Amino acid sequence: MSKLPKLKVKRYYGDPPEETRDFEQAQYMLFDDQSVVLVEDQITRSYEELVELATQDRYKDKEFLEVLLFPSFIGGG
């Protein structure tokens, strides 16, 4: 597998609000039942889906992939 891009992670909750991570860290830090993960504007449900997306021709030469994290539920009052 060729070198995978780094991830620019932006959170809409929690800290830090923005950070850059190595691709391999995604399997431990992105996917849980409390987050909706968008990678390059596509919902991504697992590390395996992330790898599949990152290895597509249109992303293979990118230095970074944009990742947005949203809470999976929104509380109300």
GIGIUR-V850078 format. One line per field, one symbol per residue. ss: DSSP state (H for helix, E for strand, L for the rest). psi: psi as a letter, one per 20 degrees, with the letter a starting at -180 (. if undefined). burial: # if it has 24 or more other ideal C-beta (glycine too) atoms within 12 Angstrom, else .. A space follows every 50 residues. Layout:
ss = ???
psi = ???
burial = ???
This chain:
ss = LLLLLEEEEEELLLLLLEEEELHHHHHHHLLLLLEEEEELLEELLLHHHH HHHHLLLLLLLLLEEEEEEEELLLLLL
psi = prpqrrpoppqjqaqqhqrpqqghihihihorjjqpppolkpppirhghg ggghjqgiihjqhqpppppqqiqpqr.
burial = ...##.#####.........#.#..#...##...#####....#..#..# #.##....#.....#####........
